[in-house]
Amino acid sequence: MRPASTHDAIVIGAGPAGTSAALALARRGWTVAIVEKSVFPRRKVCGEYISASNLALLERLEIVDAWRAEAGPEIRRVGFFSGDTSVEAPMPRAKSVPATGDGFGRALGRDVLDSLLLDAARSAGADVFQPCRAVAIERNGVCQAVRIQAGARNSPDEATILRAPVIVAAHGSWEPGPLPSQLGKKGHPSDLLGFKAHFSGSTLPPDLMPLLTFPGGYGGMVLADHGRMSLSCCIRRDMLARLRGNLARKHGGQVSAAEAVEHHLRATCEGARKALQEASLDGPWLAAGPIRPGIRTGYDGDIFRVGNIAGESHPIIAEGISMALQSGWLLARELGTAGCGQAKREAVGRRYEAAWRELFSTRVLAAEAIARIAIGPGGGAMMRAVVRNFPQVLTMGARLSGKTRAAPGFG
Ligand SMILES: Cc1cc2nc3c(=O)[nH]c(=O)nc-3n(C[C@H](O)[C@H](O)[C@H](O)COP(=O)(O)OP(=O)(O)OC[C@H]3O[C@@H](n4cnc5c(N)ncnc54)[C@H](O)[C@@H]3O)c2cc1C
């Protein structure tokens, strides 16, 4: 006899993609399991800015009031800090926001946002397995079996098996692992490594979100919740190694990656240096990556993918949370009501992939082009010349990156 399913759907990962999919499915009457390896609340490498284009979706997920109560100030200006250049321009206002809405994005720490979303999914009836790591996905008759391990990575705890016809991979793209939906290891000099820290006491204007460019990378700054300024950036692996070597020779002894990154930012970007002048680190620097920008697949091997693992834009446009939230919602919309045989899953997979590409391809490609220029030789100088003379390109870039485009079904 075949073992019965434990759920209608199993979602692996409780970032914004996994929780929005789980929440939307649970509200449609699905029995959903969410498997998350980390204990929440947890900080995460992320700039934490969310475009106002998500407000209607957050309202539908019934977390918009909590989000508004917690998030930092409205971001009404987009900026550009590079070398000694600091330029600002208006942030375009998003259309189709809820009646009470404002049309401007805000930043909320991932420790707060992800907990908020997971609590909402739990309240909607999702079973949460946490801290539990999904370590294998196997076909098992009409169901698929997900093997999960409780506790820390190498804990000897016994594995549990969950079974469902629908499997949703929402585990992000930065960590290699044994699941068929996870990406392989990467180790090239041109890889981009992600860093992030919170600072308190920053003098960054509260309504301004500047893009930072510096030799070998790019980043961003924004005031988030509780007066915390979120500073995040990506830097080439080879540049980071060079910086660490130079600093170690200069000062003697080992220099951490985070020390090298912070030193580099302060030394090469005047706007960042000024914003950090009176600021103090609030918690440790975090590192992740390499990041894996690109368009991948939404459905393969009978596993649906949402968020970063379906496709990822360079964080230079700060749209990853939007794409995660919206892709989870999009998949749940295509899945509809519970009950999902293989033929239905394949049809849903095709429709979901087509909708994903329609909605996100432009911003992934735009982000790729901007990032290439920012990091490429002479790119910083070229960007400084263009932005100084035409500050309106910052507003245009924000529009092109999807900041005003409503989530699917909310336009
Ligand atoms: C430097 C930097 C700055 C950024 N700034 C912004 C920004 O300002 N705005 C923005 O919108 N986006 C930003 N992004 C992008 C954004 O962080 C990501 O796109 C977003 O987190 C993707 O969400 P996700 O749900 O797909 O994956 P994640 O947020 O990565 O969540 C995946 C979850 O899955 C869990 N998991 C992984 N493997 C397993 C497993 N085997 N079993 C169980 N659980 C597992 C993880 O613990 C994690 O909680 C930034 C990215 C970087 C690198």
The ligand as a Tripos MOL2 file, in Angstrom:
@<TRIPOS>MOLECULE
LIG
   53    58     1     0     0
SMALL
NO_CHARGES

@<TRIPOS>ATOM
      1 C1         23.3270   42.4880   -0.7350 C.3       1 LIG1
      2 C2         21.8790   42.2370   -1.0360 C.ar      1 LIG1
      3 C3         20.9420   43.2400   -0.8440 C.ar      1 LIG1
      4 C4         19.6010   43.0230   -1.1580 C.ar      1 LIG1
      5 N1         18.7040   44.0250   -0.9470 N.ar      1 LIG1
      6 C5         17.4080   43.8560   -1.2800 C.ar      1 LIG1
      7 C6         16.4640   44.8960   -1.0570 C.ar      1 LIG1
      8 O1         16.7510   45.9660   -0.5170 O.2       1 LIG1
      9 N2         15.1750   44.6820   -1.4690 N.ar      1 LIG1
     10 C7         14.7980   43.5190   -2.0570 C.ar      1 LIG1
     11 O2         13.6260   43.4040   -2.4400 O.2       1 LIG1
     12 N3         15.6570   42.4850   -2.2240 N.ar      1 LIG1
     13 C8         16.9540   42.6280   -1.8490 C.ar      1 LIG1
     14 N4         17.8280   41.5860   -1.9870 N.ar      1 LIG1
     15 C9         17.3480   40.3070   -2.5260 C.3       1 LIG1
     16 C10        16.5460   39.4940   -1.4970 C.3       1 LIG1
     17 O3         17.2740   39.3710   -0.3010 O.3       1 LIG1
     18 C11        16.2260   38.0950   -2.0390 C.3       1 LIG1
     19 O4         15.8350   38.1850   -3.3820 O.3       1 LIG1
     20 C12        15.1240   37.4270   -1.2280 C.3       1 LIG1
     21 O5         15.5550   37.1750    0.0810 O.3       1 LIG1
     22 C13        14.6900   36.1130   -1.8760 C.3       1 LIG1
     23 O6         13.6830   35.5410   -1.1120 O.3       1 LIG1
     24 P1         13.4280   33.9590   -1.1240 P.3       1 LIG1
     25 O7         12.2150   33.7530   -0.2710 O.co2     1 LIG1
     26 O8         13.4450   33.4500   -2.4960 O.co2     1 LIG1
     27 O9         14.7040   33.3210   -0.4340 O.3       1 LIG1
     28 P2         15.3650   33.5840    0.9770 P.3       1 LIG1
     29 O10        14.9580   34.9030    1.5210 O.co2     1 LIG1
     30 O11        16.8040   33.3030    0.7890 O.co2     1 LIG1
     31 O12        14.7210   32.5010    1.9290 O.3       1 LIG1
     32 C14        15.0200   31.1430    1.7990 C.3       1 LIG1
     33 C15        14.7160   30.4410    3.1180 C.3       1 LIG1
     34 O13        14.8740   29.0440    2.9320 O.3       1 LIG1
     35 C16        15.5470   28.4880    4.0500 C.3       1 LIG1
     36 N5         16.1990   27.2520    3.5810 N.ar      1 LIG1
     37 C17        17.2430   27.1510    2.7180 C.ar      1 LIG1
     38 N6         17.5350   25.8560    2.5010 N.ar      1 LIG1
     39 C18        16.6540   25.1260    3.2380 C.ar      1 LIG1
     40 C19        16.4390   23.7270    3.4250 C.ar      1 LIG1
     41 N7         17.1900   22.8050    2.8010 N.pl3     1 LIG1
     42 N8         15.4560   23.3280    4.2700 N.ar      1 LIG1
     43 C20        14.6770   24.2500    4.9210 C.ar      1 LIG1
     44 N9         14.8420   25.5810    4.7830 N.ar      1 LIG1
     45 C21        15.8030   26.0130    3.9380 C.ar      1 LIG1
     46 C22        16.5040   29.5820    4.4820 C.3       1 LIG1
     47 O14        16.8840   29.4510    5.8360 O.3       1 LIG1
     48 C23        15.6640   30.8530    4.2330 C.3       1 LIG1
     49 O15        14.9320   31.2370    5.3710 O.3       1 LIG1
     50 C24        19.1780   41.7540   -1.6520 C.ar      1 LIG1
     51 C25        20.1210   40.7440   -1.8220 C.ar      1 LIG1
     52 C26        21.4590   40.9720   -1.5130 C.ar      1 LIG1
     53 C27        22.4640   39.8720   -1.7050 C.3       1 LIG1
@<TRIPOS>BOND
     1     1     2 1
     2     2     3 ar
     3     2    52 ar
     4     3     4 ar
     5     4     5 ar
     6     4    50 ar
     7     5     6 ar
     8     6     7 ar
     9     6    13 1
    10     7     8 2
    11     7     9 ar
    12     9    10 ar
    13    10    11 2
    14    10    12 ar
    15    12    13 ar
    16    13    14 ar
    17    14    15 1
    18    14    50 ar
    19    15    16 1
    20    16    17 1
    21    16    18 1
    22    18    19 1
    23    18    20 1
    24    20    21 1
    25    20    22 1
    26    22    23 1
    27    23    24 1
    28    24    25 2
    29    24    26 1
    30    24    27 1
    31    27    28 1
    32    28    29 2
    33    28    30 1
    34    28    31 1
    35    31    32 1
    36    32    33 1
    37    33    34 1
    38    33    48 1
    39    34    35 1
    40    35    36 1
    41    35    46 1
    42    36    37 ar
    43    36    45 ar
    44    37    38 ar
    45    38    39 ar
    46    39    40 ar
    47    39    45 ar
    48    40    41 1
    49    40    42 ar
    50    42    43 ar
    51    43    44 ar
    52    44    45 ar
    53    46    47 1
    54    46    48 1
    55    48    49 1
    56    50    51 ar
    57    51    52 ar
    58    52    53 1
@<TRIPOS>SUBSTRUCTURE
     1 LIG1         1 GROUP 0 **** ****
